[in-house]
Amino acid sequence: MADMLFPIELEGAGTCDVESLASYVYRVAYEHGIFVGELLRHINKQTSALTHLDTEAQPVPAFLKPAEMVRNNRSSAAIQGALEKLTGLELSQSRLLFMTSDIGRSPNEVAPGFRWCPECMSEWQALGQQPFFKLIWHLSAITHCPSHRTELISKCAFCSCKQTGYIRKRAIGFCQQCGRHLGTRNPDKLAPEIARSWEMKGADVHQFFVDMAQQPFTAELEGGIWRSLRDLFDHYWGNGKELELYQAFPRDEWISLYHKQKPVSFSTARRLCYGLGIDLYTLISGSAINSTQVLSQKWLCELPAGFCERKSRQKRNHDAIQSKLRRYLDPCVRPRPMKEVAAELNVSVGYLEYRYPTAVSALVKRHQSMIVAQRQRTREKALNSALQYFTNSSYSGYPKSRKQAYLCLREETGLPKFLLKGAIGEVYSALYSS
């Protein structure tokens, strides 16, 4: 059987901040104490024997740039499939799967190397979280961190190392050349540019990742963008409002897209959404005809007074909340449900999930592990009590029946009814089955 790899979890799985496949490959190589090239050759060797009869199987390349690992191509699919076989984990979220044959990739759509937000890196270090490179950081449209609004960087602030080398001497959160933490700002350089919230470039792309995390991209979305374009064109044309449609997007381009004479790149999809006033996920999923953009303005009515009054925004000390949140990650502290943690910090669960997604994921996993362990201990207690009833001399005066065992142990242990009955049934069957 092929040598398995350690099942290292994909960071940020199930969120818009999911780790990229390139980051995962580099991190797995470091955790196994080998270089990236050695890891790629190893997984190719281990999986080639399993796929030697598959003539269409793509071998894992010995070298692949980070940008090529996250694109939707045969090489990145081969790496993903090989890692899934050797780790037993699901890694499909780590690639730009929405860039299919329907949604193409225009030049420079994917950044050439790694990019990161120093504030995110610093925050993870303060919370004791595993650093990684997010998939969304690979898209050139995202120039600033959606959480901190600071400009993303692609080189170490001290030695200009791009972090793309296959020789991994240090953990992914540290510069592979000078050893400084990637979350450290160089005091000799200008302060980072902070984007205004109303001018955030790539906000539509970030929202697209949020929507995909809530409703994962699947094969059912194949062809969705063509369905949206056809439905929108037919709707406007049928209502004699094609001129409004041409104001949002040039007529000739509409005609070529409608007849599939022109491929739709991701940048073209963004232009369409901007002109039509709909979001990317609605367009790509094929649901554009159901958006409010196609409703008649005559259906609108006046809102009652006070219906849309703005509430004053509550200002929070993010550093203080981060410091308090760090205490709950201490192994010595009993795991708590997220609702209790949020209530004690006087914030909402949504706030914590937005600002500290990896910390929230770690807290949830710890709490779930504690619940599983508690259930296991309760079950072991029930089995032990049942075994004592049928074998211990202290119960020799009681009839050895399952009903009597339940009546006796229910009062003594106070364990749940069905758990206790199940344990008694297991022990009885093991001792008295012929």
Disulfide bonds with the S-S distance in Angstrom:
none
